[in-house]
């Protein structure tokens, strides 16, 4: 003998509101846990990281466990606002920039930089051409060197690692660019 199927009763307005509230709370807790234990979501502002990152890209930044910045890492740092740049050198490394050839040297070795947007020209601002990165700091540059205010500019200079918010790991939006950075 077959059991009669239960007839589902429509939810009352209060029951439906309660279910939506439960869903909202779970989503909110999930977001808080992700931001607390994984990282944060940050948009790209400006064109200094072209062609790697574009204005309006939304990135997932890993901040928990990011304690050992490395050359080539793309990071978000904060001064008066968030800035996205690539680490070129870390503490105790020497950076030399030859604007005639558009080459950056770290500890005397020319960097292989296939990610650059175009050949580097000498910037209009007072710039650093040679620097040894102090302990606890990094030297950062944009991939779009001719349109990037970075560690070459004496107003930014080398960046204390305490200003690093984290390493850019993924592009979350637009969905057409979704994926790991680098």
Secondary structure, DSSP 8 states (H G I E B T S, - for coil): ------------HHHHHHHHHHHHHHHHHHHHHHHHHTEEEEE--SSTTTTTS-TT-EEEEE-TT--S--TT-EEEEESSSEEEEEEEEETT-EEEEETTTTEEEETTEE---TT-SS-----SS-B-SEEE--TTEEEEE-SSGGG---TTBTTT-SEEGGGEEEEEEEEEESGGG-EE--
